[in-house]
């Protein structure tokens, strides 16, 4: 029975209200599968349109997956009966169609959103949309031809694609220079995709899976409309290093758009590492690895990173191997090559600048020069598929390829023998498979490629079946063999540990690898093939899809248990996601509590709380001093600055504040008033450990440009705030391990913080300051009924924990008003937050004004 949404699709496109989808069985869920080994398994500025659905509105998870890509997995043909209609069929070679086979049955419903390969006239679009939705569950995205050309052939193929493959536009001939109009076309097309998705999505239940670089800003449009959308993105191309990526003028817009996904997938760790480095360097967003999963904390949301290369469709390839056409073609190739005593090497590549066809040909030429005995016995068959893009660079690659083939054949050829056979016409899949079966070695020498599944197809084809064994004259009991020479710059290389990996730019090395593959012992070839076949056959496209969607489900499982709202404009839009009990501290709320209470404890961190972290001059302003003095003048207030700074600095800076309490060096030193002596919160300790720690820290300082050492009375801090963020973070981890090792027998703790590694006496924390203050007030019989604690980093969490755990304790008055407040929206033991130091100062100033009024009264 057809869903109401299907029949109303065209109404939706014309602006009618969206009707809800007919629900499938409520208890169906994405099936559980084995966790993958390794790491983790210009917009409308009116942000008020964001859907901020109530967490209680829906808790039932749907089994619908909306797969979004530039092209639909549909073949389109004009009818031949002069009726001007269209014929549609599934494109069995499309990865988007193949991935659904990993789920089987009808448990999960797949929808597809994308463009068709043919231009549909506006008068036909409504009818085509209805047919595709009802018959194929496909939602076509119709893009005007001129806009599509700017989006696809312009921005995607001339700017993003070259840059992601490490080609900088150093001159107009080397990739397209950034063009603002092409970028605007790219954004506009992504917006059209979002509009089509909105016509069919049930945002509380459906999963959305977006594919590849054509749609990198789509997550922002969807997240803006549906704050809790369950959204995954997989990048099928390489992601360049930060040095390359940061040349892109809209670099931050693309990163922020991707971070509006819940799960971002990459083929290799290198690609993921580059993306994470860009997020750290350009957005200041760092990642953490926890229990095998990599995640970035982005405004309270955890954006997970998935690293898993895509696989091939085993069923499709095995069925092609069983075709009579395939067997006939194999017999023909045996007669053409093997029967003539010639060994076939095979290359299958698109005719584009990154596939390294010319480098492969030069390596073949070099091998024939260095090993003349191979002349007349070895043939390189190069299948050159038509390029997906167009332009001057494609024509240059074609000309160079034809010229090189001609030169090699003229030099080394003889009657009846051409050392290189170039096939530059489209082949049927069964024909290509036949070449795989006969080839002794497959060569993939791309200079940069996102994944490349040719080696996987080759391995499965070489495994063959019983029918092919008969055609090849092989005994079924004989182990199969295959050889691969692959570029180290392609995505499948890390998963093929038995392949001969080469630098395609090193012609001599590639030539030597080709010769090595030919003369390698049969048993060695068999062992390498067995290892590859075991991996490829178990990590197929179905496994890849199940694993990705399982991780997407895991990442999104808490969506309905968090408060979400959108902030920012344009492509800077992002969603803040916080615990239901974590809310912003308002002036009205705290002022009201302040006026109702009579005994108050106020604990304030300094750096990052009263003083911005990036401030050059760290001394408090006269305004800050005045605010603190106003709070201290109220006899009912006990006000403390709790800082990691030395007591000498704090004494100098706050010398005019007579009644201000100060806790220095995380609370090791403490005094409640200016005229009192300093006390220690823990027993005094010897600092002989500094003689051990100092040379270690100096070594890392010398090796890490931009890092410094801060030597305090009882602690030492290594700070790398001004160092390279990646190198500094790496060095900090090494230093932490080194110090923990050499100081293991000393009475100190080694901790890492925001851009620091610190060594301090055991038992010292800001928590003991809060505990001591509450205890001393209790001893005086003045248990506080108002407690305010504000801080910004990990060290302040100890204070939050103490005061939150003391709410029902004797150290506080019954029904005390307690405010633990962190700076920024992030996971914290505090129940409140304020966005930045400006808001902190404004709030404390508001309390100071109330204090002045109450003192004068």
N, C-alpha and C positions, 0 to 999 in steps of 0.2 A: 504494500500500500504506500502510495506516494506521500511524503511529508508535506505538510502545508507550506513549509519554507520553499520547497521546490516549486510549487505552483505559483508562489508569490514572488519569485526572484525578480521578475521584470517589474512588478509593482514596487519592490524595494528600490530598484535602480531609479525609478521615477520619483522616489521620495515618500512612499507610503510607509506606515509604521511597520516595524519588524515584528513578525509573529514568531512565537517560540517553536523550536523543533519538536517533533514527536519524539519522546524519549525512548531510548532503547532500554533493555533490561538494566535496572539501577545497580545491580550487583556485579555487572561485568566490569572488569578492569584490565589494564594492560598486563599481559601475562608476565610472571616473574621469570627471569632467566639468570644464568650464572653471571656474576659480576666479572667484568673483564680485568684480567691481571694488569697491574701497572698503575699509573697515576690517574686517579679519579675516574675510575670509570666516570627649503625655507617653508616652515609650517605655520598654520594658523596660530596666531599668538594668544588666542583666547583659551587659556588653560582651564577655564571654568567648565569646559565641556568634558573633562576627564570623568570617566565613570568611576565612582568611588563606592562600589557596592558594599552593602552591609555584610559582614562576615556570616551572619546567620541566614542570609538570603538563599544560599545553596551550599550544600555539603556533599551532594552526590556527584561523583566523577563520571563524566561521559567517556564513551569509547570511540570518540570520533577524532580523527587526526586530519588536519588540513595541511596538505603538503603544497608549499608555494615555491615556484621557481620561474625563471624567465620564460621557459617553454613548457607547454603541456605535453604529457606523454601520448600525444594524439597525432596520427597521420591524417592529412587532409587532401582530398582530391575532388576536382570538379566532376560532376556527373557528365557522362558522355551521351546522354539521351536528349540533349538540347533543352532540358528542363531548368537549367541555370541553378540547380541545387548543388549541395555538397555531400560527399561521402566521407564518413569518419571511421577510423579504426584505431585500436591501441597500437602504440609503437613499442613492440616487444623488446627493443634494444634500449629503451629508456631506463636509466637507473631509478627514476621516480616510480615507475611501474613495478620494477623488480623488487624494490624494498618492501612492498606490501606482502610479498610471498613469505616473508619471515614470520608472519602471524597466523596464517592458515585460517580456513573456515570463514565464518561471518562474524566472529567475535568483535572485530574492530572495523569500523566504517571509515574508508579513506575518501577524502575530497581533494581535488586538485585545483589550484589556481595558477594561471599562467597565460602566456600568449600562444597563439597558433602560428604555424610556420607560413601560412598564407594570409594575404591581406583580405579581410572580409569587408565588403561595402557596408556603410551605415544602414542601408535599407534591409540588409540581411542579418544584422547582428542580433536582433531580438530573437529571431527564429533559431539561429545557430546556438545562442545561449540556452534556450529552452531544450533543444535536442541534446546538447552536451551535458546539461545538468541532469536531465531525466535518464539518459541512457548510460552516461559514463561517470556521473557525479563530478563533472569538470566544470569549472567556472572560468570562461575565457576572459582575458583582459584585452580589450581592444584599444590600441594605441594609434593615434593618427600617424601616418607614414613619416611625415617630416619630424615629428617629435620622437618617434622610435629611432630614426636615423641618428639624431643628436644623442639620444640616450645610449643606444647599443653600439653603433659604429663610431660614435663620437667619444663620449665619456668612458664607457666600459672598455672598448677595444683600443682606443688611442691614448687613454690616460691611465685608467686603473690597471688594465691587464699588463701593459709594459712595465709599469712601476712595480707591481707585485712580482714580476719576473726579473727585477733588478735592473731595469733599463731606465736610466735617468734622461730626461729631455735636454741634454746639454746643448743640442742644436735642434732646429726645426725638423731635421731628418731623423733624429733619434727619439721617436715617440712624440706624442703631441704635447705641446706646452699647455699649461692649465688655461682653460677657457671657461669663464664664469657662466656664459650662456649654456654651455654643455652641462655644467654642474647643475644649473637650474632645471634643465630638461631631465637629468637623472633624478633629482628630487621630485619633480612633477610626476614622473612615471611611477616612482615608489609610492606616491600618494594615491595614484589611480589603483595600484595593486591593493593598498590598504582599504580603499573604498569597496573593492570587489570582495575582499575577505569579510568585511563588515556585513555584507548582504547574507552571508551563510553561517557566520560564527555564532556559537552559543558560548559567550566568553567565560562563564563560570565552569564549564565542563570540557570544552574542546582543547586539544593540544594543537599548536601551530608550529610547523617545522619549515623554516625558511632556508633556501639553498643558494649559496654562492654570492659572489661579489656584485652581481647585478642588483641586488636588493639589500644593500648594507644599511640603508637608513630606514628601511621598512619597520624594524622593531620600534623605532621612536614613534611612528604614526600609530602603531597598534597599542603600544603602552600608554600613549596619551589618551586614546579612546577607552581602553580597558586596562585599568591599573593592575589588575590581577591576572591578566592573560597569561596562559602557560605557553611560553614561547622559546623554541630552540632554534639555533642558527648553526649551519654547518658550512664552513668555507672549503671549497674544493680546490682552490688555487693555493699557491704558497702565500705566506705572509712574510713580507720582507723584514730585514733587520731595522732597528730604529734609525740608523744612520741614513737608510734609504727612505723609509716611510716618512720621516719628519720633514722631508722636502715637499710633501704634499700640502698645498695651502689650506685644504679643509681637513687636515689630519685629526684635529680634536673633534670635529663634528662626526666623523665616521667612527671614532673610538667610542664616543658617548652613545651613538646610535646602537652599536653592537652591545654595549653594556646595558641596554634596555632589554636584552634577551635574558632568559633564565639560565640557559646552557649554550655555550659556544663550543663547537667542535672543530678539530683540526686533524689532518692526516698524521702529522708527526710532532714529536716533542719540539723540534727546532722551530716549526711554525708557531706553536703555542708559546714557546719561550720568547720569540720576537714580539708577539702580541702583548705578553705580560710586561716585557721591558718597555714597550711604547706606553702602556697604561701608567707605569711607574714614572717614567721620565716626563711625560707630557700632561698627565692628569694628576700625578701624585697618588695614584691608587695602587696599593701594594697587594700582593697575594699571599696566601698561606696554604700550606699543604697539611691536611689533617686526615689521618686514617686512609691514606691513599688517594684522597680527592684534593684537587686544586680549586680554590675558591677566592674570588675577590669580593671584599666588602664594599658595596657601593650604595651609600645613603641608606644603610640598614638592610639592603637586599644582598643576598649572597649570589653572585654570578659564578656558576660552576664552569670549569673547563674540562672538555672531553677530548682525549687523545686516542684515536683509533682509525687506522686506514680503512677505507671502503674495500669491499671484496667484489668478486664476480658472481654472476648468477649460475650456480652449478647446474641446475636443471636444464636451463636453456642451452648451455654449452654441450652438455652430455647428449641432449637430444639432437643437436646439429652433428655431433660426431657419429650418430647412428644413421644419418640420412644416406640414401643410396647416392645422391649427388656428391656428397663429401667423399665417399669411398671411390667413386669414379674419378674425381679430381685428384685424389691421392695416387691412384694407379697411374694417372697421366703424368704426375710430377715424378714418380719413381722412374718411369720410362725416360723422362726428360733429363733427370739428374743422376739418380743412384745407379741406374742401369748403364750409364755412361762413365761410371767410376768417379763421379764428381760429388763433392760434399757441399751441401747448401748452408750458407749463413743467411740469416733473415733479419731484416729491419722493417718495422711497421711504424710509420710516423705520419703526422699531419705535416703538410708543406708550410711550415712557418719558421720564423727566425729562431725559436727557442728549442726546436727538436734536434738540432745538431746533425742534420743529414749530411751536410758538407764535411763536417769533422769526421764522421763515420767513413765517408768515401775516401778521405785523405788517409785514414788509418788503414783502410783496405789496400790502397796504393802502396803505402809504406810496408805492409806485411808482404806484399808480392815482391817488393824490392829486396827486402831483407831475407826472404825465404823463397828463392826462385823455384825450389822444388814444388811449391804449392801452385805455381802457374799451370793452368790447364786442369787442375784438380779441385779447386775451390771456387765457388760462385757465391757472390753476394746478391741476394734478391732484395731489392729495396721497394717496398710498397709505400707509395706516397699518396696519402689521402688528401682530398682537397682542403685547403686552408679554411678555417671557420671565419676569419676576418678577411679584409681586403685592403689594398693599398700598395704603395710603392715598395714596401719591405717584402711583401709576398712575391711580387714580380722579381725582385732581386734574388730571392732565395731560389725561385724556379730557374732563373737564368744560370745561376752559379751551379746548381745541381746538374742541369743538363750538360753544361760545359765540362764539369768534372767527370761525369760518367763517360762522355765522349772521349776525353783525353785518356782515361784509364783503359777503355776498351781498345782504343787505337794503339796504345803502348803495349799492352799485355795480351790482347786478343789474338786469335788465330781462327782459321776457318772452322766453323762449327762450335766455337767457344768464345763467349763474352764473359769476362770476369765479373761484370756488374750488369744485372738486369733491372732496369727501372720500370716499375709499373705505376703509371701516373693516372690511372683511371679508377673510378670507384669499383670496388670488388664486393660481391655478395659475401655475407658472413661465412657461408660454408666454404667458399673459395679460400678465404683467409685462414680458416681453421685447417684446411688441407695443407697449406704452406707450413703452418705450425707443426703439424704431425711429421712432415718430411724433414724439416730443418734440424740440423745437428746442433746449432747454437743460435740463440736469439740475441740481437744486439740492440740495446736502448741507450743512446748516448746523448740524450737531451741535456742542454746546458742549464735548464731550469724547467721543472714541471711539477705541478701540484701533486699528482698521484701517479698516473700512467698504469693501466691495468693490462697492458700488452704482455708483460712477463707472467702474470697470473694465468692469462688465457693460454699462453704457450705451455706452461707446466701441466695444466689439466689436459690439454690436447695431446701432449706427449705421453700421458698416462694411458690414453686411448681406451679401447674396449676389445672384446674378443673378436668382433668382426674386423676391426682394423688390424689386429694381430695377424689375421689370415691374409689381409691385403698386403701387409708388410713382410709376410713370411716369417713371423716371429712365433716362438713357443710361448703360450700363456704363462708358463712358470718362470720365464726369464725376467728378471727385474728390469723395470723401465729406466731410462736415463734421459737427462736433459742438461743443457749448459746455458748459462746466462752471463752475459757481460753487460753490466748496468752502470749508468752514471750515478755517482754519489750525490748528485743534485736533484734526484727525483724522489717523490714521496714514498714509493714502494721499496726503495733501497734498504732502509733499516730493517724491514721485515724479511728480506731475502739474504740471510747470513751466509748461504752457500754459494751465492753468486760471486763472480769476479767483479769487484767494484773498481771503477776507473774514474779518473778526472778526464772528461771528454776533451778538454783543451790540450791535454798532453798526447799528441798524436802517436809518439813512439810507445807510450804506455798502453794505449788502446790497441795498437798493432800487436804488441807483445801479448796482451790479454787474449786477442783473437787467436793467435797461434797456440797459446797455452790451452785454450778451450778445445782446440782441435786435437792436440796430442795427449791430453790428460788420460790417465788410465781409466779403463771402462768401469772398474769397481768404484773409483772415486766419483765418476759421473753419476753412477747409480745411487751412491750414498747422498750426494747433494740433491739429486732429484727427489729421493724419498723424504728428505727433510723439508724441502719446499712443498711437496705435494701434501704432506700432513698439515702444514700451516694453511695453505691456500684453501684446501677442501673444508677445513673447519672454520675458517674465518671468511665466510662468503658474505654476500650482500645482505642476506637474511640475518646473519649473526650481527653484522654491523648495525642494521636498523633496530633490531631488538635491544641491543646494548645501549644505543643512543636514547631510545625512547624510555627505557627503564631508568636511565640516569635523569632524564627530563622529568619523569614522574617523581623520582626521589627529591629532586631540587624544588619542585613545586608543591610538595605535600603540605607545607605550612602556610600556603597563601591565604587561606581563609581564616587563619588564626592571628593575623596581623593587620594593623591599621595601615592603610595606604592612601597617599595623596600625591598629586603631581606638583612640581615646582619648576620654574624656569620657562623660558620662551624659545620658540623656534627649535632648532636642532640641539639646543642645550637643555631641552626638557628631560626630566628624570623623575622617578617615583621614589618617594621616601616611604620606607616600610619599617614599622616599629611594632614592638610588643604592645598588646592592648593596654597594658598598665603603664606604659612609658609615654609621658606626655610633656608638653612644653610648660615651663614654669611661668605663669603670668604675673604681672605686677599686681593686679587686683587681688589675686589669691594670696600672695605672700604678705602684702601690706595689711590685708584683713586679719591674717593670722598674727602678724606682728603686733597689731593694736590690741588684740584680745589677750595677749600673753604678758607675763611680768618678769620672767627669768629666762634669759636667752643666751645661747652659745652659738657663735658664728665662726666658722673655720673656712678660711679662704686660701687656696693655692695662689701662687704668684705668676710664674712663667706659664703662658698659655691660658691664664684665667683673667687676672687683672692686667697682664701685659702680653700683647701679641707675640707669638713665637718668632715671627719674622722681623720684629722690631730691632733696629740697630742699637739704639740707646735703651738699655734695659732699666734705667733708673725710673722710679715712679714719678709721675707728673705731680705738680702742685694740686691738681684737681683730685687725684687719687689720695694724696695725703689729707686733703680737706675732708673727703668722704669718710676716710677711716677715723679721723678725729671726731667727726660728728657722731659716728656710731659709738665710739669709746666714751663720749661724754655722758651717755645714758648709763647711770650706775647699774641698771638692770642687765646690761650687756657684757658678755665676756667675748672679746673679739681677738682672733688669732690669725696671723699669717703663718701658714705651714708650707715650707719651701725646701727644695733640695740645695739651695744656695748656702754659702758659708755664713757664719754668724757675724763675721767682720763686715761683709757686704750689707747684710740686712740691718745691722746696727747703724751703719753710716746712712743708709737710705731712709730709715724710719726713725731717726734720732729725735725728730720733733713730735712724735706720737708718744706721749707720756704713758698712756694706759693701754697701749697695744701689746698684746702677747705675741711672742715670736718663737717659732720652732724652726731651727736651722738644721741642715743636713739630714733631711727626712725625719727630724724629730730626735736626733741624738742629743742636740743641745736645745734647752727650753728655758724660757723665762716668761712670767705672766705680766710684768710691767717693766718700764725702762729702768727704774731705779733698783730693780732686784738683780741678784746674782744669777748667772747662768747655772742651770742644773743639767744633769744627764739623765735621760730616760732609761738607760741601761747601764750596768756596771762599766766603769772605765776599762778600756782595752788598750793593749799595746799595739802600736802600728808598725811593728817590725816587718809585717808582711809586705809593706810597701817596697822594701828592698828587693823583694822577689817580683812584685807586679810591675814596678817602674821600668826595668829594662825590657820586659815583654811588650808593654804598651809603647815604649819608644820605638821598638822595632817595627810595630805595625803603623806607627805614625810616620816613620821614615818611608815606609813602603806604600802609604796611602795618601796621596796628595789631597790637601784640603782638610785633613783630620788634625785634631789637637787633643792635648791632655789637660785636664783640669785637676789639679792636686788640692784636695781639701784637707781639713784637719784630720778627719777620720775616714775619708773615702777618696777614691780616685775614679775619674770619669774619662773615658775615651769617647770623644764626640766626632762624628763624621757627617755633620749636617751640610758642610760645604764641599764634601767629596762627591765623586760620581756616584749616583744612587745605587747602581747595580754593583759596582766594585766595592763601594763602602759597605753595603749590606753583606756581600760575600766575605769581606774581611772581618766584619763584626762577628759573623758566625764562627769563623776560624779563631778569632781572639777569645770569644766566649769559651770555646772548648779548651784553648790553650791555658787560659787563666784558671778554669775549673780544675785542670789537671795539676798545675804547679801550686795551686793554693788549697788543694784538697785537705791538707792537715792544719790549715789556719782557721781561726774563728771568724771567718768572713763569708759573705754570700756574693756570688757573681750573677748579675742580672742584666738583661738587655731591655732597652726602652726605646723611645722614639729618637732614632739617630744616635743612640749612645750605648755604651757598655759600661756598667758601673760596678765597682767593688766597694762594699761597705760592711760594717760589723754585723754579725749575726743578730737577729732579733730587732733590728732597727727598721721601723716603717712608720709611715704617717698614721697608721692605725693606732699605734701606741700613744700618739699625741691625743687623738680623740678619746681613747680609753682613759688616759690620765686626767684629761680635762673634766670628763663627766664624773670620774671618781672623786676628784678634788671638790667639785661643786656639791656632790652628794655629802661629803664629809662635813661641809659647811652648812648643811641643811638647806641648800638652795637648789634642789634638783630642777633642771631646766624644763620648761614647758614649751620652748621653741628652740629648735636646732636647725641651723642652716649650714650645709657643707657643700662647697663648690670646688671642683677640680677638673682637669682636662686629660690626664693620662693614666697609665697603669698604676703608678704609685698612689694615686688618689683613690683607687678602688678599695684600698685597705681602709681608708677613712669611711667610705660609704658602707662597707661591710660592718664596721664596728657600730656606727650609729643606727643602721637598720636593724641590727641584731639586739640593740639596747632599747628598742621601742617599748617592750613589755617588761623591761628590767627595772630594778629599784633605782638605778642611776638616773632615770627620767621620771618626770611627773606623769601621773595617769592622764591619758588623752593628750599627750604632748604632740605639738605640731612639728613634724620632722620633714625636712626638705634636703634630700641628697640629690645634687644637681651636677650633671656632667656637661662639658662643652662640646657641642656637636651631636648629631643624631647617629648613634653607634651603639653596639651592644655594651651594656654597663650594668653594674649592681645598683646604680642610682635609679630613682623612679622618675626623675625629671631631667630635662635638658634645656639649654639655651644655645642658640646657633653659634655665637662667637663672643669674643671679648667685649665688643661694643655693647651687646645686649647684657653681658654680665655687669659691666660698669654702670649701665643705665639702671639696672635693677638695684644694685647696691646703693646707687645715688638716690633712688626712690626711697629706700629704707632709711638712708641718712636724713633725708628731708623729714620723714615722719618722726625720726628720733629727735631732731631739733625741735619740732613742734611739741612733742610730748615733754621734752626737758623744760621748755619755756612755760608750759602749762603748769 
